[in-house]
Amino acid sequence: MSKETKPERPLFRVTFSSVKTEKDGNEVVGKPREIGAAWARKNGKKGAIIALDLIPVDFGKGVIFLLPVDADA
């Protein structure tokens, strides 16, 4: 008999949106791009580990969003 294990899933998808300043001074958040995932720590430790697949060139001029991963997908 083989023991079936559920594949691990990340807790969150990590997305990044650049922030641009328009001529009138308003800041506009761009379209989000998925850049990685946040995974639960092992052995019951609190928190998560963020693994980035890429780092945007304009990383310092943007915002990061953590989007929950749908457990049913």
Stockholm file with secondary structure:
# STOCKHOLM 1.0

chainA/1-73         MSKETKPERPLFRVTFSSVKTEKDGNEVVGKPREIGAAWARKNGKKGAIIALDLIPVDFGKGVIFLLPVDADA
#=GR chainA/1-73 SS CCCCCCCCCCSEEEEEEEEEECTTSCEEECCCEEEEEEEECSTTCSSEEEEESCCCTTGGGEEEEEEECCTTC
#=GC SS_cons        CCCCCCCCCCSEEEEEEEEEECTTSCEEECCCEEEEEEEECSTTCSSEEEEESCCCTTGGGEEEEEEECCTTC
//
